[in-house]
């Protein structure tokens, strides 16, 4: 998965900071490769429900994240992330204290 900035110069790649956005919305353009079968299913679903394929993908991502965030696997991953970042901070503090 890759992300592409909206209207940013090469020197300022990446999304604009949230506070710098005129509408205050967090938005990214994302490029994802789907298999032919996945695309056919997305297009069929979109046609049947009179949606756009992009709408189907957004809805599917929203549903997936809502079902995963807060679940046991997610909470374990958050704990592991916090452990890793705490370890990095400790190492950086040790390096700083030896200077």
Protein Blocks (a to p, Z undefined) as FASTA:
>chain_A
ZZddfbdcfklgcjddfklpmnlpacddddddddfklmmmmmmmmmmnopafklmmmmmm
mmmmmmmgopaklmmmmmmmmmmmmmmmmmmmmmmmmZZ
